[in-house]
């Protein structure tokens, strides 16, 4: 892309639309965790709850497995990627975590590792 296209205010997602999506995702999460005291969002899930809430397809499991091996990620990173992928799906209003959500979450994790020099 040309710099002019990237820097154009028309190219960026409007903050009002982003705000609406975040509010909707938070409402989804509040509903999801209504029965769990002290848990209000995906980031607060413990591993057992994560296994219940974030059921992924074989394709997503394969993607995540490859990333775990290639990036040499820990079990903690596994949980974080699942939480982020569930949040991305919530932002899109998706009932399930799709491969595109998983890929984006993995990309965020790999970028995070690059910034820390790992």
NORNORUR-V442543 format. One record per pair of residues at least 6 apart in sequence whose ideal C-beta (glycine too) atoms are under 8 Angstrom apart, sorted by the first residue. I is the first residue (numbers start at 1). GAP is how many residues later the second one is. D is the distance in whole Angstrom. If there is no record, write none. Layout:
BEGIN
i=I gap=GAP d=D
i=I gap=GAP d=D
END
This chain:
BEGIN
i=5 gap=6 d=6
i=21 gap=70 d=5
i=21 gap=71 d=8
i=21 gap=72 d=8
i=22 gap=69 d=7
i=24 gap=66 d=8
i=24 gap=67 d=8
i=24 gap=69 d=7
i=25 gap=62 d=7
i=25 gap=65 d=4
i=25 gap=66 d=5
i=26 gap=15 d=7
i=28 gap=62 d=5
i=28 gap=65 d=8
i=29 gap=11 d=7
i=29 gap=12 d=5
i=29 gap=13 d=6
i=29 gap=58 d=8
i=29 gap=61 d=6
i=30 gap=10 d=6
i=30 gap=11 d=8
i=32 gap=21 d=7
i=33 gap=6 d=4
i=33 gap=7 d=6
i=33 gap=8 d=7
i=33 gap=11 d=8
i=36 gap=13 d=7
i=38 gap=6 d=7
i=39 gap=6 d=7
i=39 gap=10 d=7
i=41 gap=46 d=8
i=42 gap=11 d=8
i=42 gap=41 d=5
i=42 gap=42 d=8
i=42 gap=44 d=5
i=42 gap=45 d=5
i=42 gap=48 d=7
i=43 gap=40 d=6
i=43 gap=44 d=8
i=45 gap=8 d=6
i=45 gap=9 d=8
i=45 gap=34 d=8
i=45 gap=38 d=6
i=47 gap=32 d=6
i=50 gap=29 d=6
i=50 gap=32 d=6
i=50 gap=33 d=7
i=53 gap=33 d=7
i=54 gap=28 d=5
i=54 gap=29 d=7
i=54 gap=31 d=7
i=54 gap=32 d=5
i=54 gap=43 d=6
i=55 gap=41 d=8
i=55 gap=42 d=8
i=56 gap=8 d=7
i=56 gap=26 d=7
i=56 gap=29 d=8
i=56 gap=41 d=5
i=56 gap=46 d=7
i=57 gap=39 d=7
i=57 gap=40 d=8
i=57 gap=41 d=8
i=57 gap=42 d=7
i=59 gap=40 d=5
i=60 gap=25 d=7
i=60 gap=37 d=6
i=60 gap=38 d=7
i=60 gap=39 d=6
i=60 gap=41 d=8
i=60 gap=42 d=4
i=63 gap=36 d=6
i=63 gap=39 d=5
i=63 gap=40 d=6
i=63 gap=43 d=7
i=64 gap=14 d=7
i=64 gap=17 d=6
i=64 gap=18 d=8
i=64 gap=38 d=6
i=64 gap=42 d=7
i=67 gap=6 d=7
i=67 gap=14 d=7
i=67 gap=39 d=4
i=67 gap=42 d=7
i=67 gap=43 d=7
i=68 gap=9 d=8
i=68 gap=10 d=6
i=71 gap=6 d=8
i=71 gap=38 d=7
i=71 gap=39 d=6
i=71 gap=42 d=6
i=73 gap=8 d=8
i=73 gap=36 d=7
i=77 gap=32 d=6
i=80 gap=29 d=7
i=81 gap=21 d=7
i=81 gap=24 d=5
i=81 gap=25 d=6
i=81 gap=28 d=5
i=82 gap=15 d=8
i=82 gap=23 d=8
i=84 gap=20 d=8
i=84 gap=21 d=4
i=84 gap=24 d=6
i=84 gap=25 d=7
i=85 gap=12 d=5
i=85 gap=16 d=5
i=85 gap=17 d=5
i=85 gap=19 d=7
i=85 gap=20 d=4
i=86 gap=11 d=6
i=86 gap=15 d=8
i=88 gap=9 d=8
i=88 gap=13 d=4
i=88 gap=16 d=5
i=88 gap=17 d=6
i=89 gap=6 d=8
i=89 gap=7 d=7
i=89 gap=8 d=5
i=89 gap=9 d=7
i=89 gap=12 d=5
i=92 gap=9 d=7
i=94 gap=7 d=7
END
